[in-house]
Amino acid sequence: MMDNRGPLDLTKQIDDLKENKELLEGKVKFLQETCRRAGAQIKKLESELKEATQWKEDEVEKFRAKLRDTTSYEKRQRDYTEQ
């Protein structure tokens, strides 16, 4: 039986390991870029959500102020029927 520990086998193993290392480094770079893009998108969406929430709160406050400043429906109805 032949022993597979010859110099050619070790060289082949080293070459295979280097190739695997390069492939893995490429995958790591891809994943890092993808995560950076996702992070930027998340920040953008968080900012848009914050703006939308503030707009909603402002609109609700305007509506409440309008309700406070107008006469009640019942009072308007009485005033109309008394004429």
N, C-alpha and C positions, 0 to 999 in steps of 0.2 A: 504494500500500500504506500502511496506516495504522500509525503508531508506537504501541505499547502502553505508553508511558511517561507517560500522563496522570495527573493527581492522583488520580483515582478508582481507578486500578489500584494505585497506591502505597498508598492508604488500605486497599484490599482486602487487599493483601499484608500490611500491618501488622496488620490485624484477624486474618487467618489465622495469622500468626506468634504473636500474643497467645493465640489459641485453642489452638494447638499447645503453647505454653508452659504454659498452664493444665492441659491434658491430661497433659503430661509430669510436671508437678509433682504431680498427683494420683497418677500411677503410681509416682513416687518415694516418696511418703508411704505408699502401699499396700505397696510392697516393704520399706520401712524397718520398718513395723509387723509385717510377716510375718517379717522377719529377727529382730526383737526377740522375737517369740513363739517362734520356732524356737530362739533362743539360750536362752531361759528353759526350754524343754522339754529341751534338751540338758543344761543344768545339773542339772535335776531327775533326769534319767536317769543322769547321772554319779554323783550322790549316791546314788541307789538301787543302782547297781552297786557302789559302794564299800561300802555297808552289806551287801549280799548277799555280797560277797567276804569281808568281815570275819566274817560269820556262818558262811560255809563254812569258813574257816580255824579258827574257834573249834570248830566241830563236828568237824572232822578231828582237832584236837588232843585233844578230849575222847575221841574214839574211840581214838586212839593211847594215851592215858593208860589207858584201860580195858583195852586189850590188854596194856600193860606190867604192870598191876596184877593181872591174872588169871593163874592157873596155865595152863600150856600144855595143849593137848588131849592130847598124849601122856602127860603126867604124870597128868592126871585119869583117862585110860583105864587106866594101870597101877595107880593107886590103886583103881580100881573092880574090876579083875580080881583083885587081891590079896586082896580081902575074902572 
